[in-house]
Amino acid sequence: PGSAAPAVPAAPIRARKSQWGTGTLLLVEDEDMVRAVAERALTRAGYGVVTASQGEEGLERFAGMDKVDLVISDVVMPTMDGPTMVRAMRAKRPALPVLFMSGYAEEQLRQSIDIDHVAFLPKPFSVAQLAEAVSAALDDAAHRVSDDG
């Protein structure tokens, strides 16, 4: 009990395309503090960031955006949770890349969420972990698109 999970070997680092720091992100997080820190970090990394404080607002923002490269969402939020919001977005844009942030264990989440192609970022996370997760999710999405073709 209390032992750390075995270390997962890091995936080989692919040469990053120029997309690092480019793209428009929709950040949906009900904790003001977390949202503010994440928004600042991502803006500083060069992304365009649109924020919402819960799922319904997230859907409104999404509807008003011409382009969303990645949705970053908390899982558990009042009124409408992240997965419900994401399913509604995916109904309009099936290939939409999604990164879920949560304090719950990833395994537990994957079972309860049951949405394909989503990335997870465990909370609490550092600014560097956030930037890395966003970059990886965008990278993955780019590869998925090219692999589907």
Protein Blocks (a to p, Z undefined) as FASTA:
>chain_A
ZZacddddddddddddfkgopacdddddfblklmmmmmmmmmmnopacdddfbfklmmmm
mmmpmbdfbdcddfbdghiafklmmmmmmmmmmmlccddddfbdfklmmmmnopghiadd
dddddfklmmmmmmmmmmmmmmmmmmmZZ
